[in-house]
């Protein structure tokens, strides 16, 4: 030491990095195989190597430290409403797009494509989450856009392109395109039926004179959006009323940034939102000042059109949350293995093992659930899978996203002060959890949607029973639990357990039951037994670190992060 040093730095864990995110995660590898996406293992292994590099992991820090900037006017005073991003953002977006995170299931049909995409998306969720937002919306927009053949023919080739093109240009001049969405307004929020934004048909003669044949069916839109996601996208799906009273119902409109004549659409970005998390991504408030749009779907059926998009964005809320959980676990467990206290590594101390093993169980169950849910989207030809997905999508978005903040806080506490400061990733990961719970329908909205699924489809109960029954006979505690749940759900369209007052508990039970069944059937016994003992044999609740005696914490932790997979 030289004379300016007062101490030697030791007993500090190295930063987590240069780890293959695919190889170090047996739950992800196994789930990919059993749910039908095993053919993508080689590609995902290469992706896991890339995403786990220290260089790529640091892109998340840069993208969130140097946040987007809104430029309303150019140097000559022309209104442009452009967004400027740090180069790290563009590198992250390029990786997502080049790997088909927006397009894989919509390309040449292949069994298991939704599962393979979900596995990749879960790994991307371990790196940076703001960049996932425009990718999710672009992915989810495809089924909606196919309802308008003219727009689909013009836009889908660019939307499905694996070439990320951030340039602000008319779509014909771009190599690839992104799609965002704008639904909520100041006065309504979740209640989009309260929206006041209006759309009126553009005079056909004016439309043809201005845009040629592409002007057919154009509407003029006036109003605002309180949350307009990713204003840098090339187009947005927007909800608007067609009559002053709103009696006709909301319709959905495709609103591009640049019009067919090459001019900028009259979408005025008023300001960017100053958000708790997801700071690398731009969210905004906008005004439509005679903006031009084209209807998607039928008149007055805008909400069902958007909900079709919403089912896929909600799937990504589940998968993205599972990814953030996995990231928080890896950082915490890596720290505990490299840090000692009171003469022993943290990871070898019984109480810390209980905490970490509990987190590991939660993460593995979230991964298994997300991949199983993705298989429902792969099997749209199977009515039972469609019904199961209809139930588990809102239930999963509710429960996993609710577990996220507590999970992140516990992982942060494992690292102590090192986790609480902005020098490391835990503070950022913690802030990312709530957005997945709020965006695309809050917890209460999701639980009400679960009730709606039971009410509209009496067969949904049978689809759930079939899924839970696959694990019957393995564990008596699970069998008894399932019998109680299905007994409570008996009663047709209005099951006794499905009252609005108790809807949160019901949604939780659906997810925990499916997770337990998956782990009983596919995970090692030391994982499934600890999960059943802590979440089925007794109510879920309290802080993490409440595993009962007998849980094999060392085995759970050895599986959670396989150090032999590191470079």
C-alpha positions as CSV (number, residue, x, y, z in Angstrom):
1,X,0.0,0.0,0.0
2,X,1.2,3.6,-0.7
3,X,0.8,6.3,1.9
4,X,-2.6,7.4,0.5
5,X,-4.1,3.9,1.3
6,X,-5.6,3.3,4.7
7,X,-6.8,-0.3,4.2
8,X,-6.9,-3.3,1.9
9,X,-10.1,-4.1,0.1
10,X,-11.2,-7.7,0.7
11,X,-14.3,-9.8,1.3
12,X,-16.2,-8.1,-1.5
13,X,-17.9,-10.4,-4.0
14,X,-17.0,-9.8,-7.6
15,X,-19.8,-8.4,-9.9
16,X,-22.0,-11.0,-11.4
17,X,-21.1,-11.3,-15.1
18,X,-19.5,-13.4,-17.8
19,X,-22.0,-16.1,-17.1
20,X,-24.0,-18.0,-19.7
21,X,-27.6,-17.2,-18.6
22,X,-29.0,-20.3,-20.4
23,X,-26.5,-22.9,-19.1
24,X,-26.6,-21.7,-15.5
25,X,-30.4,-22.1,-15.3
26,X,-31.5,-25.7,-15.4
27,X,-35.1,-24.8,-14.8
28,X,-35.1,-22.7,-18.0
29,X,-33.4,-25.4,-20.0
30,X,-35.7,-28.2,-18.8
31,X,-38.9,-26.1,-19.2
32,X,-37.9,-25.2,-22.8
33,X,-37.5,-28.8,-23.7
34,X,-40.7,-30.1,-22.1
35,X,-43.0,-27.3,-23.4
36,X,-42.0,-27.9,-27.0
37,X,-39.2,-25.4,-27.7
38,X,-36.2,-27.7,-27.4
39,X,-35.3,-27.1,-31.0
40,X,-34.2,-23.6,-30.1
41,X,-31.7,-24.7,-27.4
42,X,-28.6,-24.1,-29.5
43,X,-29.7,-20.6,-30.4
44,X,-30.6,-19.8,-26.8
45,X,-27.3,-21.1,-25.6
46,X,-25.5,-18.7,-27.8
47,X,-27.9,-15.9,-26.7
48,X,-27.3,-16.7,-23.1
49,X,-23.6,-16.4,-23.6
50,X,-24.0,-13.0,-25.2
51,X,-26.5,-11.6,-22.7
52,X,-24.5,-12.8,-19.7
53,X,-21.4,-11.0,-20.6
54,X,-20.3,-8.3,-18.3
55,X,-20.2,-5.9,-21.3
56,X,-23.9,-6.5,-22.2
57,X,-25.0,-6.4,-18.6
58,X,-23.4,-3.0,-18.2
59,X,-25.5,-1.7,-21.1
60,X,-28.5,-1.7,-18.7
61,X,-26.7,0.6,-16.4
62,X,-25.8,3.0,-19.2
63,X,-29.3,3.0,-20.7
64,X,-30.9,3.8,-17.4
65,X,-28.3,6.4,-16.4
66,X,-28.5,8.3,-19.7
67,X,-32.3,8.4,-20.2
68,X,-34.1,9.5,-23.3
69,X,-34.4,13.2,-24.2
70,X,-37.4,14.8,-25.9
71,X,-36.6,17.3,-28.7
72,X,-39.8,19.1,-29.6
73,X,-38.3,21.5,-32.2
74,X,-35.4,21.5,-34.7
75,X,-33.0,24.4,-35.0
76,X,-35.2,26.2,-37.4
77,X,-38.3,26.0,-35.1
78,X,-40.0,23.2,-37.0
79,X,-42.0,20.8,-34.7
80,X,-40.4,17.4,-34.8
81,X,-41.1,15.7,-31.4
82,X,-38.0,13.4,-31.7
83,X,-36.5,11.2,-29.0
84,X,-32.7,10.9,-28.4
85,X,-31.4,7.8,-26.8
86,X,-28.0,6.7,-25.5
87,X,-26.1,4.3,-27.8
88,X,-26.6,1.6,-25.2
89,X,-30.3,1.7,-25.8
90,X,-29.8,1.1,-29.5
91,X,-27.5,-1.9,-28.8
92,X,-30.0,-3.5,-26.6
93,X,-32.8,-2.9,-29.1
94,X,-30.7,-4.4,-31.8
95,X,-30.1,-7.6,-29.8
96,X,-33.8,-8.0,-29.1
97,X,-34.9,-7.4,-32.7
98,X,-32.1,-9.5,-34.3
99,X,-33.1,-12.4,-32.1
100,X,-36.7,-12.2,-33.1
101,X,-38.1,-11.2,-29.7
102,X,-40.8,-9.3,-31.6
103,X,-41.4,-11.7,-34.4
104,X,-40.5,-15.4,-33.8
105,X,-44.1,-16.8,-33.4
106,X,-45.4,-14.8,-36.4
107,X,-42.7,-16.0,-38.8
108,X,-43.0,-19.3,-40.6
109,X,-45.1,-21.3,-38.2
110,X,-43.2,-23.7,-36.0
111,X,-44.4,-25.7,-33.0
112,X,-43.0,-24.3,-29.8
113,X,-42.2,-20.9,-31.2
114,X,-44.0,-19.1,-28.4
115,X,-42.1,-21.1,-25.8
116,X,-38.8,-20.5,-27.5
117,X,-39.5,-16.8,-27.6
118,X,-40.6,-16.8,-24.0
119,X,-37.3,-18.4,-23.0
120,X,-35.3,-15.8,-24.9
121,X,-37.5,-13.1,-23.4
122,X,-36.9,-14.4,-19.9
123,X,-33.2,-14.1,-20.5
124,X,-33.5,-10.6,-21.9
125,X,-35.5,-9.7,-18.8
126,X,-32.4,-10.5,-16.8
127,X,-30.5,-7.7,-18.6
128,X,-32.7,-4.6,-19.2
129,X,-36.4,-4.1,-19.1
130,X,-37.2,-0.8,-20.6
131,X,-36.1,-2.0,-24.0
132,X,-38.5,-4.8,-23.7
133,X,-41.5,-2.5,-23.7
134,X,-41.5,-1.4,-27.4
135,X,-40.6,-5.0,-28.4
136,X,-43.5,-6.4,-26.5
137,X,-46.0,-4.0,-28.1
138,X,-44.6,-4.7,-31.6
139,X,-44.9,-8.5,-31.0
140,X,-48.4,-8.1,-29.6
141,X,-49.7,-5.8,-32.4
142,X,-49.4,-8.4,-35.1
143,X,-52.7,-10.3,-34.6
144,X,-54.6,-6.9,-34.4
145,X,-53.0,-5.5,-37.5
146,X,-53.9,-8.6,-39.5
147,X,-57.6,-7.5,-39.1
148,X,-56.9,-4.7,-41.7
149,X,-55.4,-6.4,-44.8
150,X,-54.3,-3.1,-46.4
151,X,-52.3,-2.0,-43.4
152,X,-51.0,-5.5,-42.8
153,X,-49.7,-5.8,-46.4
154,X,-47.9,-2.4,-46.1
155,X,-46.6,-2.7,-42.5
156,X,-46.1,-6.3,-41.5
157,X,-43.0,-6.9,-43.6
158,X,-41.3,-4.1,-41.8
159,X,-42.7,-5.0,-38.4
160,X,-41.5,-8.6,-38.7
161,X,-38.1,-7.6,-40.0
162,X,-35.2,-8.6,-37.8
163,X,-33.4,-5.4,-38.7
164,X,-33.6,-2.7,-36.0
165,X,-33.9,0.7,-37.7
166,X,-34.2,3.6,-35.2
167,X,-34.3,6.3,-37.9
168,X,-37.3,8.6,-37.9
169,X,-38.6,8.1,-41.5
170,X,-41.7,7.1,-43.4
171,X,-42.1,3.3,-43.2
172,X,-41.3,2.8,-46.9
173,X,-37.8,4.1,-46.3
174,X,-37.1,1.9,-43.2
175,X,-35.6,-1.6,-42.8
176,X,-37.8,-2.3,-39.8
177,X,-40.6,-0.8,-37.8
178,X,-41.9,-0.7,-34.2
179,X,-45.5,-0.3,-32.9
180,X,-46.6,1.2,-29.6
181,X,-50.0,1.9,-28.1
182,X,-52.1,4.7,-26.5
183,X,-55.2,3.8,-24.5
184,X,-55.5,5.7,-21.2
185,X,-56.5,9.3,-20.7
186,X,-56.4,11.7,-17.7
187,X,-60.0,11.2,-16.6
188,X,-60.2,7.4,-17.1
189,X,-57.1,5.4,-16.6
190,X,-58.1,1.8,-16.5
191,X,-61.7,2.8,-17.4
192,X,-61.0,3.4,-21.1
193,X,-64.8,3.7,-21.7
194,X,-64.4,7.2,-20.2
195,X,-62.0,8.3,-23.0
196,X,-63.0,11.5,-24.8
197,X,-60.6,11.4,-27.8
198,X,-62.7,11.6,-30.9
199,X,-62.3,10.2,-34.5
200,X,-64.3,11.4,-37.5
201,X,-64.0,10.1,-41.1
202,X,-61.8,12.3,-43.3
203,X,-63.7,13.5,-46.4
204,X,-63.0,10.8,-49.1
205,X,-62.2,13.4,-51.7
206,X,-59.7,15.1,-49.4
207,X,-58.2,11.8,-48.4
208,X,-57.6,10.7,-52.0
209,X,-56.3,14.1,-53.0
210,X,-53.8,14.1,-50.2
211,X,-52.8,10.4,-49.9
212,X,-54.0,8.8,-53.1
213,X,-55.4,5.3,-52.8
214,X,-53.8,4.9,-49.4
215,X,-56.1,7.6,-48.0
216,X,-59.1,5.3,-48.3
217,X,-60.8,4.9,-44.9
218,X,-58.8,7.6,-43.1
219,X,-60.0,9.3,-39.9
220,X,-59.2,12.6,-38.2
221,X,-58.4,12.2,-34.5
222,X,-58.6,14.9,-31.9
223,X,-57.8,14.4,-28.2
224,X,-55.0,13.2,-25.9
225,X,-53.4,10.2,-24.2
226,X,-52.1,10.4,-20.7
227,X,-49.8,7.4,-21.2
228,X,-48.5,7.0,-24.7
229,X,-46.0,4.2,-24.7
230,X,-42.8,4.5,-26.6
231,X,-43.5,7.6,-28.7
232,X,-40.4,6.8,-30.8
233,X,-42.3,3.9,-32.4
234,X,-43.3,4.2,-36.0
235,X,-47.0,3.8,-35.4
236,X,-49.4,3.4,-32.4
237,X,-52.7,1.7,-31.8
238,X,-55.0,4.2,-30.3
239,X,-58.6,4.1,-28.9
240,X,-61.0,6.8,-29.8
241,X,-64.8,7.5,-29.8
242,X,-66.6,7.9,-33.1
243,X,-69.5,10.0,-31.7
244,X,-69.7,12.8,-29.2
245,X,-71.7,10.8,-26.7
246,X,-69.5,7.7,-26.9
247,X,-72.6,5.6,-27.3
248,X,-71.2,3.7,-30.3
249,X,-68.3,2.4,-28.2
250,X,-64.6,2.8,-28.7
251,X,-62.9,2.0,-31.9
252,X,-59.2,1.1,-32.5
253,X,-57.1,3.2,-34.9
254,X,-53.7,2.7,-36.4
255,X,-51.9,6.0,-36.2
256,X,-48.5,6.3,-37.9
257,X,-45.9,8.9,-37.1
258,X,-45.4,9.6,-40.8
259,X,-48.3,9.7,-43.3
260,X,-48.4,8.2,-46.8
261,X,-47.4,11.6,-48.3
262,X,-44.2,11.6,-46.2
263,X,-45.4,14.4,-43.8
264,X,-45.3,14.1,-40.0
265,X,-48.6,13.1,-38.4
266,X,-50.1,15.7,-36.0
267,X,-49.1,13.8,-32.8
268,X,-47.7,16.3,-30.4
269,X,-45.5,14.9,-27.6
270,X,-46.2,17.2,-24.6
271,X,-43.6,15.7,-22.2
272,X,-42.0,12.5,-21.1
273,X,-43.2,10.8,-18.0
274,X,-40.8,11.0,-15.0
275,X,-41.2,7.3,-13.9
276,X,-40.1,5.3,-10.8
277,X,-38.6,2.7,-13.0
278,X,-38.4,1.6,-16.7
279,X,-36.4,4.8,-17.1
280,X,-34.5,3.7,-20.2
281,X,-37.7,3.7,-22.1
282,X,-39.7,6.8,-23.1
283,X,-43.3,7.1,-22.0
284,X,-45.2,10.3,-22.8
285,X,-48.2,12.4,-22.9
286,X,-49.5,13.4,-26.3
287,X,-52.1,15.5,-28.0
288,X,-53.7,14.6,-31.3
289,X,-54.2,17.8,-33.3
290,X,-56.2,16.4,-36.3
291,X,-53.9,13.4,-36.5
292,X,-54.7,10.8,-39.2
293,X,-55.5,7.2,-38.5
294,X,-57.1,4.1,-40.0
295,X,-59.5,1.8,-38.2
296,X,-58.4,-1.6,-37.1
297,X,-61.2,-4.1,-36.5
298,X,-64.9,-3.3,-36.5
299,X,-66.4,0.0,-35.5
300,X,-67.2,0.2,-31.8
301,X,-65.1,-2.9,-31.1
302,X,-61.9,-1.2,-30.2
303,X,-61.7,-2.7,-26.7
304,X,-61.8,-6.4,-27.9
305,X,-59.3,-5.5,-30.6
306,X,-56.9,-4.0,-28.1
307,X,-57.6,-6.9,-25.7
308,X,-56.3,-9.3,-28.3
309,X,-53.1,-7.4,-28.2
310,X,-53.3,-7.1,-24.5
311,X,-53.4,-10.9,-24.0
312,X,-49.9,-11.1,-25.5
313,X,-48.6,-8.1,-23.6
314,X,-49.8,-9.7,-20.4
315,X,-48.0,-12.9,-21.3
316,X,-44.8,-10.7,-21.5
317,X,-45.6,-9.2,-18.1
318,X,-45.5,-12.7,-16.7
319,X,-42.3,-13.7,-18.6
320,X,-40.6,-10.4,-18.0
321,X,-41.3,-10.6,-14.3
322,X,-39.9,-14.1,-14.2
323,X,-36.8,-12.7,-15.8
324,X,-36.3,-9.9,-13.3
325,X,-36.8,-12.4,-10.5
326,X,-34.1,-14.6,-12.0
327,X,-31.7,-11.7,-12.3
328,X,-32.3,-10.6,-8.7
329,X,-31.7,-14.1,-7.5
330,X,-28.5,-14.6,-9.5
331,X,-27.0,-11.4,-8.2
332,X,-28.0,-12.1,-4.6
333,X,-26.8,-15.7,-4.6
334,X,-23.6,-14.9,-6.4
335,X,-22.9,-12.2,-3.7
336,X,-23.7,-14.6,-0.9
337,X,-21.3,-17.2,-2.3
338,X,-18.5,-14.6,-2.4
339,X,-19.1,-12.8,0.8
340,X,-18.3,-14.0,4.4
341,X,-19.7,-12.8,7.7
342,X,-18.8,-14.1,11.1
343,X,-16.2,-16.5,9.7
344,X,-18.4,-18.2,7.1
345,X,-19.7,-17.5,3.5
346,X,-23.2,-16.1,3.7
347,X,-24.5,-18.8,1.4
348,X,-23.4,-21.5,4.0
349,X,-25.3,-19.9,7.0
350,X,-28.6,-21.7,7.7
351,X,-30.9,-18.6,8.0
352,X,-29.4,-17.1,4.8
353,X,-29.8,-20.4,3.1
354,X,-33.5,-20.4,4.1
355,X,-34.0,-17.0,2.5
356,X,-32.0,-17.7,-0.7
357,X,-33.7,-21.1,-1.1
358,X,-37.1,-19.6,-0.7
359,X,-36.2,-17.1,-3.4
360,X,-34.9,-19.8,-5.6
361,X,-38.1,-21.8,-5.3
362,X,-40.1,-18.7,-6.2
363,X,-37.9,-18.0,-9.2
364,X,-38.0,-21.6,-10.5
365,X,-41.8,-21.8,-10.1
366,X,-42.2,-18.5,-12.0
367,X,-40.0,-19.8,-14.9
368,X,-41.9,-23.0,-15.1
369,X,-45.3,-21.2,-15.1
370,X,-44.2,-18.7,-17.7
371,X,-43.0,-21.4,-20.1
372,X,-46.2,-23.5,-19.5
373,X,-48.3,-20.4,-20.2
374,X,-46.4,-19.8,-23.4
375,X,-47.4,-23.3,-24.6
376,X,-51.0,-22.3,-24.2
377,X,-50.3,-19.6,-26.9
378,X,-48.6,-22.2,-29.1
379,X,-51.6,-24.5,-28.9
380,X,-54.4,-22.3,-30.2
381,X,-55.8,-25.3,-32.0
382,X,-56.6,-27.0,-28.7
383,X,-59.8,-25.5,-27.0
384,X,-58.6,-26.7,-23.6
385,X,-55.2,-24.9,-24.0
386,X,-57.0,-21.8,-25.1
387,X,-59.3,-21.8,-22.1
388,X,-56.4,-22.6,-19.7
389,X,-54.4,-19.7,-21.2
390,X,-57.5,-17.4,-20.8
391,X,-57.5,-18.2,-17.1
392,X,-53.8,-18.3,-16.4
393,X,-52.8,-15.1,-18.3
394,X,-54.6,-12.7,-16.0
395,X,-54.0,-14.9,-12.9
396,X,-50.3,-15.1,-13.6
397,X,-49.9,-11.4,-14.3
398,X,-51.6,-10.7,-11.0
399,X,-49.7,-13.2,-8.8
400,X,-46.2,-13.1,-10.3
401,X,-46.2,-9.4,-10.6
402,X,-47.4,-9.0,-7.0
403,X,-44.6,-11.3,-5.7
404,X,-42.0,-9.3,-7.6
405,X,-41.4,-6.2,-5.4
406,X,-41.2,-8.4,-2.2
407,X,-38.8,-10.7,-4.1
408,X,-36.6,-7.8,-5.2
409,X,-36.5,-6.2,-1.8
410,X,-35.4,-9.5,-0.2
411,X,-32.7,-10.0,-2.8
412,X,-31.5,-6.5,-2.2
413,X,-31.3,-7.1,1.5
414,X,-29.1,-10.2,0.9
415,X,-26.6,-7.8,-0.5
416,X,-27.1,-5.2,2.3
417,X,-25.8,-1.7,1.5
418,X,-24.1,-3.0,-1.7
419,X,-27.6,-3.8,-3.0
420,X,-29.2,-0.6,-1.9
421,X,-26.9,1.8,-3.8
422,X,-27.2,2.6,-7.5
423,X,-23.7,1.3,-8.2
424,X,-25.1,-2.2,-8.6
425,X,-28.2,-3.5,-10.4
426,X,-30.5,-4.4,-7.5
427,X,-32.0,-1.0,-7.0
428,X,-32.8,-0.8,-10.7
429,X,-34.3,-4.3,-10.7
430,X,-36.4,-3.4,-7.7
431,X,-37.9,-0.4,-9.4
432,X,-38.7,-2.4,-12.5
433,X,-41.1,-4.8,-10.8
434,X,-44.1,-2.6,-10.2
435,X,-44.5,-1.6,-13.9
436,X,-45.5,-5.1,-14.9
437,X,-48.2,-5.1,-12.3
438,X,-49.6,-1.7,-13.3
439,X,-49.2,-1.8,-17.1
440,X,-51.8,-3.6,-19.1
441,X,-54.3,-3.9,-16.3
442,X,-53.6,-3.6,-12.5
443,X,-54.0,-6.4,-10.1
444,X,-57.7,-5.9,-9.4
445,X,-58.4,-5.7,-13.1
446,X,-56.6,-9.0,-13.6
447,X,-58.5,-10.8,-10.8
448,X,-61.8,-9.5,-12.2
449,X,-60.7,-10.9,-15.6
450,X,-60.2,-14.3,-14.0
451,X,-63.8,-14.2,-12.7
452,X,-64.9,-13.1,-16.2
453,X,-63.1,-16.1,-17.7
454,X,-64.9,-18.5,-15.4
455,X,-68.2,-16.8,-16.0
456,X,-68.0,-16.8,-19.8
457,X,-66.7,-20.3,-20.2
458,X,-68.0,-23.0,-17.9
459,X,-65.5,-25.3,-19.5
460,X,-62.7,-23.3,-18.0
461,X,-63.1,-25.2,-14.7
462,X,-62.6,-28.5,-16.6
463,X,-59.4,-27.2,-18.3
464,X,-58.0,-26.1,-14.9
465,X,-58.9,-29.5,-13.4
466,X,-57.2,-31.3,-16.2
467,X,-54.0,-29.3,-15.7
468,X,-53.9,-29.8,-12.0
469,X,-54.8,-33.5,-12.3
470,X,-51.7,-34.2,-14.2
471,X,-49.8,-34.2,-10.9
472,X,-52.4,-36.2,-9.0
473,X,-51.1,-39.1,-6.8
474,X,-47.6,-37.7,-6.3
475,X,-48.1,-35.8,-3.0
476,X,-51.1,-36.2,-0.7
477,X,-51.0,-32.6,0.4
478,X,-51.3,-31.4,-3.1
479,X,-54.1,-33.8,-3.9
480,X,-56.1,-32.6,-0.8
481,X,-55.4,-29.0,-1.7
482,X,-56.6,-29.4,-5.3
483,X,-59.8,-31.2,-4.1
484,X,-60.6,-28.3,-1.9
485,X,-60.0,-25.7,-4.6
486,X,-62.1,-27.6,-7.2
487,X,-64.8,-28.1,-4.7
488,X,-65.0,-24.4,-4.0
489,X,-65.1,-23.7,-7.8
490,X,-68.1,-26.0,-8.3
491,X,-71.3,-24.2,-9.1
492,X,-71.2,-23.4,-12.8
493,X,-70.8,-19.9,-14.0
494,X,-70.9,-18.3,-10.5
495,X,-68.7,-20.6,-8.3
496,X,-68.9,-19.9,-4.6
497,X,-65.2,-19.2,-4.4
498,X,-65.3,-16.7,-7.3
499,X,-66.9,-13.7,-5.6
500,X,-65.4,-10.4,-6.4
501,X,-64.4,-9.8,-2.8
502,X,-62.2,-12.9,-2.8
503,X,-60.9,-12.7,-6.4
504,X,-57.3,-12.0,-5.4
505,X,-57.1,-15.1,-3.3
506,X,-58.6,-17.2,-6.1
507,X,-56.1,-15.9,-8.7
508,X,-53.2,-16.6,-6.3
509,X,-54.5,-20.2,-5.8
510,X,-54.7,-20.8,-9.6
511,X,-51.1,-19.9,-10.1
512,X,-49.7,-21.6,-7.0
513,X,-51.6,-24.7,-7.8
514,X,-50.3,-24.9,-11.4
515,X,-46.8,-24.1,-10.2
516,X,-46.9,-26.9,-7.6
517,X,-48.2,-29.3,-10.2
518,X,-45.4,-28.5,-12.7
519,X,-42.7,-28.8,-10.0
520,X,-44.1,-32.1,-8.7
521,X,-44.1,-33.5,-12.2
522,X,-40.8,-32.1,-13.5
523,X,-38.5,-30.7,-10.8
524,X,-36.2,-32.7,-8.4
525,X,-38.0,-33.9,-5.3
526,X,-36.1,-31.5,-3.1
527,X,-37.5,-28.6,-5.0
528,X,-41.1,-29.8,-5.3
529,X,-41.3,-31.0,-1.7
530,X,-40.1,-27.6,-0.3
531,X,-42.5,-25.7,-2.6
532,X,-45.5,-27.8,-1.6
533,X,-44.5,-27.6,2.1
534,X,-44.2,-23.8,2.0
535,X,-47.0,-22.8,-0.4
536,X,-49.6,-25.7,-0.5
537,X,-49.5,-27.3,2.9
538,X,-49.8,-23.8,4.4
539,X,-51.0,-20.4,3.1
540,X,-48.4,-18.3,1.2
541,X,-47.6,-15.3,3.3
542,X,-45.0,-13.3,5.2
543,X,-41.5,-12.6,4.2
544,X,-39.3,-14.9,2.2
545,X,-37.1,-17.2,4.4
546,X,-39.9,-19.2,6.0
547,X,-39.2,-22.6,4.6
548,X,-40.1,-25.4,7.1
549,X,-37.6,-27.7,8.7
550,X,-36.5,-30.5,6.3
551,X,-36.2,-28.3,3.2
552,X,-32.9,-29.2,1.5
553,X,-31.6,-25.7,1.0
554,X,-28.1,-26.6,-0.1
555,X,-29.5,-28.8,-2.9
556,X,-31.9,-26.1,-3.9
557,X,-29.2,-23.4,-4.1
558,X,-26.8,-25.7,-6.0
559,X,-29.5,-26.1,-8.6
560,X,-30.4,-22.4,-8.7
561,X,-27.2,-21.2,-10.1
562,X,-24.9,-23.9,-11.6
563,X,-21.5,-22.4,-11.2
564,X,-20.0,-25.0,-13.5
565,X,-21.8,-23.2,-16.3
566,X,-19.8,-20.0,-15.9
567,X,-17.0,-19.3,-18.4
